[in-house]
Amino acid sequence: MKKINVVGAVIFNDNSEVLCALRSQSMSLPGMWEFPGGKIETGETPQQSLIREIQEELDCTIEVSELIADATHEYPTVIVRLITYRSAIIQGTPVPKEHEKLIWLPLTELDSLNWAPADIPTIHELKKYISA
């Protein structure tokens, strides 16, 4: 089975809300929510890949900080390793160039969305921030 390594940005704003991205109808898993990001290209570190992907997908520049989760999910046709990092926007405002919609949510409301299965381990890690 095909394996892909992808990165996701858990982008926090000044209100401690997280940016959530709705997958469009033209993407796999349409109508599910995810942390924006994409495939790690050959020769890139996960952090370099994440900065590039967010520039391409959201038209803004981020700063990548600590690792949040590194989890693997087996879908029917592909195995996805998703590595997520806490990030912050340092230039620009997110624009949904590939996604259907973007919303900011407090950590306590993340469970209200229908998340892509590969993103669920990151949600579990983020719940630890709530009680911290």
PESUL-V889822 format. One record per pair of residues at least 6 apart in sequence whose C-alpha atoms are under 7 Angstrom apart, sorted by the first residue. I is the first residue (numbers start at 1). J is the second residue. D is the distance in whole Angstrom. If there is no record, write none. Layout:
# PESUL-V889822
I;J;D, I;J;D
This chain:
# PESUL-V889822
1;77;7, 1;78;6, 1;79;7, 2;78;5, 2;79;6, 3;78;6, 3;79;5, 3;80;6, 4;79;6, 4;80;5, 4;81;6, 5;39;6, 5;40;6, 5;80;6, 5;81;5, 5;82;6, 6;38;5, 6;39;4, 6;40;5, 6;81;6, 6;82;5, 6;83;6, 7;37;5, 7;38;6, 7;39;6, 7;40;7, 7;46;6, 7;50;6, 7;82;5, 7;83;5, 7;84;6, 8;35;5, 8;36;5, 8;37;4, 8;38;7, 8;50;7, 8;82;7, 8;83;6, 8;84;5, 8;85;7, 9;35;6, 9;36;6, 9;37;6, 9;50;7, 9;84;6, 9;85;5, 9;86;6, 9;87;6, 10;18;6, 10;19;7, 10;35;6, 10;84;7, 10;85;6, 10;86;5, 10;87;6, 11;18;5, 11;19;5, 11;86;6, 11;87;5, 11;88;5, 12;18;5, 12;19;7, 12;87;6, 12;88;6, 13;88;7, 16;106;7, 17;104;6, 17;105;5, 17;106;4, 17;107;6, 18;104;5, 18;105;5, 18;106;6, 18;107;7, 19;102;7, 19;103;6, 19;104;5, 19;105;7, 20;33;7, 20;34;6, 20;35;6, 20;102;6, 20;103;5, 20;104;6, 21;33;5, 21;34;5, 21;35;6, 21;36;6, 21;99;6, 21;101;6, 21;102;5, 21;103;7, 22;31;6, 22;32;6, 22;33;4, 22;34;6, 22;99;6, 22;100;5, 22;101;5, 22;102;6, 23;29;7, 23;30;5, 23;31;5, 23;32;6, 23;33;6, 23;99;5, 23;100;6, 24;30;5, 24;31;6, 24;99;5, 24;100;5, 25;31;7, 32;114;6, 32;115;5, 32;116;5, 33;113;7, 33;114;6, 33;115;4, 33;116;6, 34;115;6, 34;116;6, 34;119;6, 36;54;7, 37;50;6, 37;53;5, 37;54;6, 38;53;6, 40;46;6, 40;49;5, 41;49;7, 47;64;6, 51;61;7, 51;62;6, 54;60;6, 54;61;7, 55;61;6, 57;96;7, 57;97;5, 57;98;6, 58;94;5, 58;95;5, 58;96;6, 58;97;6, 59;92;7, 59;94;6, 59;95;6, 60;89;7, 60;91;6, 60;92;5, 60;93;6, 60;94;6, 61;89;6, 61;90;6, 61;91;5, 61;92;6, 62;87;6, 62;88;5, 62;89;4, 62;90;5, 62;91;7, 63;87;6, 63;88;5, 63;89;6, 63;90;6, 64;85;6, 64;86;6, 64;87;5, 64;88;7, 65;85;6, 65;86;5, 65;87;6, 66;85;6, 66;86;6, 67;84;6, 67;85;4, 67;86;6, 68;84;5, 68;85;5, 68;86;6, 68;122;7, 68;125;7, 69;83;6, 69;84;5, 69;121;7, 69;122;5, 69;125;7, 70;82;6, 70;83;4, 70;84;6, 71;81;6, 71;82;5, 71;83;7, 71;121;7, 72;79;7, 72;80;6, 72;81;4, 72;82;6, 72;118;7, 73;79;6, 73;80;5, 73;81;6, 73;118;5, 74;80;6, 82;118;7, 84;122;7, 96;102;6, 107;127;7, 107;130;7
